[in-house]
Amino acid sequence: MAQKAPGKSHRKGLTLVELIDLFPDDATAEAWFARGRWPDGPYCPKCGSFNVQSDIKHKTMTHRCRDCTSGSGKSKTMFSMKTGTIMEGSKLGYRVWAIAVYLVATNLKGVSSMKLHRDLGVTQKTAWHLAHRIRKALGRNEAPFPGPVEVDETYIGGKRKNMPLKKRKAMKGRGAVGKTAVVGAKDRTINVVSAVPVRGTDKPSLQRFIADRAAPGSTVYTDEHASYEGMPFEHEAVNHSVGEYVRGQAHTNGMESFWSMLKRGYHGTFHHFSEKHTGRYVEEFAGRHNMRNRDTLDQMGEIVEGMIDKRLKYRDLTA
């Protein structure tokens, strides 16, 4: 019987046994990815034509476009299901990719590259690159939220008491010094979260973020941070500094719940996000939050949809 997450009894889960039965070999997994990417049949990633030749004799490519021609009149555009997706250039089999998508989708606090390395039988370096590519697939450009919208900010980073003495002495200041600021918004109507790292929590940074997320006329709820004052929205704030956390509809409990999950992942699974890659980890947690009410197989399908027209090369990841 498929497992069901507590509090999400309407969801249909997918057990490990069912996962292995669903993807018994690479060909089955490839066909599943193809149905997600090409529901109307394969098309050329270069010109968009459906006039393609399938099952061509090539070591890595499976299709050839009949409409893309060179000066000699012969088509040179060959492609596979991976071309034009985050899987492009990957030597990993489709079955490995499908299992990795399942693991990222179903581990609410994330899955480390070491865990992927052991579970998938690949190197840690490969697993790390694989995980970041799936995170990129989870990233979405959210449309303006209809509201009401909760907005809150937090800081991501290790505890100072756990840092080496030399590093602690080099850090001047208190509290958030040495941590990465992240601001997030949650729409209460559609229950969707959007969050990004920001250079600081000054008024221009926070209010620019809100203007990009909240539709005109939205009601915005925040804490008492001075940077939220003067927004061109109907605005209510709760004063955390005096112990006020809820006043009628005014609260940021939804965003604080999201921060709690993100920080559990930071401390319990990953132990560290480099500042350079924090945005991608935040996108992962936001993406998983936004699809958590869907069946597991639908969540995996949504990740496949997010793979299209994206690429993340290892050299770009480490540059």
N, C-alpha and C positions, 0 to 999 in steps of 0.2 A: 504494500500500500504506500502511495506517495506521502512523504512527510509534509506537514503543514506547520508554518511558523506560528508561535503563540501570538494571539491577537490578530492574526491574519487568516482566519479559518476559511475565508472565501478563496484564498490562493491555492493553486495546485502546484505542489513542489515536485522535485525530481530527485529520486534517490541515486546513489552511486551505481547501484545495480542497473537501474533504468538508464542511466547515462551511458554505461558501457554497452548495454543492449542497443541503445539508439545509435551509437557510433562504434560498431564492431570493427571497422577498418577505415582506411584513409579515403577510399572511394565513396563510402556512405557519408562521411563528414564533408567531403568536397561537394557532394550533391546537396547537402543541407545548406552550406554556405551559398551555393549557386542559387537556390530557391529564394534565399533572403536578399541576395544582391540583384538577381535577374528574375523577378517574378514573371516578367513578360518575355523571357528568353534573353540569351546573351546579346550584348551590343558592344560596338567598338568604343573603348574609352577615349579614343582620340577624336573621332568625328561623330559618334553617337549612332552610327548606322547599325541596323539589325541584320543587314546583309552580310553575314559572317559564315565562314567555313569552320566547322567544329571537328575535333579529334584529329588535328593535323599531326604529321609525323615530326615531332620536335622534342628535344630533351626536356624542356621546361614549359614551353608554351603549348596551349591546347586549342587556340582559335586564331583565325586569320580574317582580317577585314577585306571584303571584296571591293569596297568603294574607295578605300585609301590607296592611291596609286602613286608611284614614283615617276620620274621622267621617262623611264622605259615602258611605262604602262603596267608594270607588275606591282602588286601590293606587297609592301614590306612591313605592314603593321600586324605584328603577331602579339597575342596577349593571352593571359590566363585569368582565372578567377581572382588571383591575387593582385593583378595589375590595377593600379589606380586606387588601391586601398592601403591601410596600414600594414597589411601582410606583404606588400610588394617587396621583393628582394629577400624574403625570408625563406630559408631552406627547411624550416620545420614543416612537418606534415600537417594536413588539415585536421587530423584527429587530435594532435597535440594542441592545435589552436582552439578547437572546440572545447576540449577539457579545460584549458586555461580560461576561456571565457566563462565557463560554468563556475570555476573556483572563484574568480573575481566577482561574479554576480552574486554568489551565495554567501560569501564571507563578509558579514556586515562590518567587521572591523578591519577589513582588508586582508590580503595574503602577502606575506613577505617573499622576496626573491629567493631566499634560502628554502622556504617551503615549496615554492614552485620548482626549484632546482631538484629537490628530492622527489616530489610527486610526479614530475614529468620526465625525469631522467635526462635533463639537459644541464649545461653548465650554469653556474650562478650568474655569470655575465650575460648569457643568453636569456635567462629567466628575467633578469632585471630589465633588459631591453624589451622583452615581450610584455612585461607588466606595464611599462610606460606607454607602449603603443596601445594597449587596451584602455588605459586611462585617457589617452587622447580621443579614443572612440567614444568614451563616456561624456566628453565635454560637449556642451551645447550652447548656442547663442540664444538665450532666453528672450522672448518677446516681452514688452512692458507688461508688468503684472496689473490686473484690474483692481486689486486691493480687496480688503485692507492688507497692508504690507507691514510686516515686522522687520526692523533693521537693527542689527547689533554688530559689534566689533569684538575681536578677541586677539590673543597673541599666541603664536605657536613657537615652542622652543623647549629645550631641556631645563630642568631645575638647576639653579645655580649651585646648590649644595652637592650636586653630582658632577660638577665640572672640575677639571684639574685645578689645583691651587694657582698655578701660573695664569691660567685663563681667567679665573675669578678675580685676581688682583688687577688684571689688565682692563677689566670691565668697570667703567665708572657709572654710577647711578644705581637706581633701584628698580624693582618691579619688572617692567617689560624690556629693559635694556638687553640687547643681544637677541631678542626674539623678533619674529616676523609678524607684522600686523595683517589681519585678515578681516574683511568686512563682508557681511552676508545679509541677504533679504529673503524673507519667506512670505509667499502669498497665501493668506488663509483660505481663500476661495478655492483655488486649484491645488493647494498643498504642494507647491513647487518651491525649491530653494535654489538660489544663485549666490555664489560666494567667490571672492577673488582676493589675492594678496594685494596690499596697497603700500605705498612708500611710507605713509604716515596716517594718523587719524585726525589731520587738520580739516578745517571746514571745506576747502575746495575738493579734497580727495573724497571725503564721505558724501558730500552733497552731489558731486558729479556721478558717483556710483548710484545714488538713489534716483537721480534724474534719468539715468539710463535704464533703470529697472521698473520704476513705478509709473503707471499711466497717469496722464493729467486727470485731476479730480480724485485721485486715490487718497485714502486716509493712511498716514504713516505713523506707526507706533515705535518709539525708541526708549532708551534710558535717558538720563539727565545730561549726557555728554554735551558740552557747550557747542561742539561743531555741528550739532543738528539744529541749532536755533536759526530761525529766519528762512526755513525751507519754503518753496512755493507750493506747499501741500497742506491739507488739513493735518495738523500734527498734535499728537498727545505723547507725553513722556511720563515714565514712572521714575521716582527718585530712589535708586538703589542705595545711595549713601546713607539714607535715614531708614532703611529697612522696608521701603515700599516696593513691592514686586508686582502687585496686581491692583489696578483701580478700574473697576468696570471692565471695559474691553481693552484697556491700555495695559499691555505687558509684552515682553519679548520671550516668553517661555518656549515658543516653538523654535526660535533660533538658538536659544541656550541649550535645548535638547540636542540640536544638530551639532553644536560645538562639543557637547559632552561625548557624542559618538566619535567625532573626529579626533578628540584628544585621547580617547580610549585606544583608537587605532595607532596614534602617534606613540604613546607610552607602552602599549601592550603588544603591538605587532611590529611596528617599524623601528621604534626607539629613536628615530631621528629623521627629519626631512631637511635636506639641504635647502637653503633659501632659494637657490636656482630652480629647484624642482617642486617647491611647495605648492605652486599653482596647480600642477597636474594632480597631486595627491588630493587637493581640495576639490578639484573637478570630479575625481573618482567618487568621493564620498557624497557629493551633491548629486551626481548622476545615479548612484545606487539608491539614494533617498527618493529621488523623483520617480523611480520605476518600481518601488518596493511593494506596491499594491497589485502588481501584475503577476501572472503565473511565471514560474522559473523559466520555462521554455520561451515565453514571450519576452522576458528580460534579456535572455541570450540573443533573441532575434533583434531586439532594439540595439544591442551593442553592435551586431553585424551591420545594421543600417547606419550606425555612426562611423563605421570604418571607411565608408566610401569617400573618395576625393580627399583623403588624408594620408600623409606620409611622415614618418619620423625615423630618420636614419640615425644609426648609432653615432656617427661622427658629429652630427648636429646635436645629439643628446649630451655628448661629452665635451663639446667645444667650449 
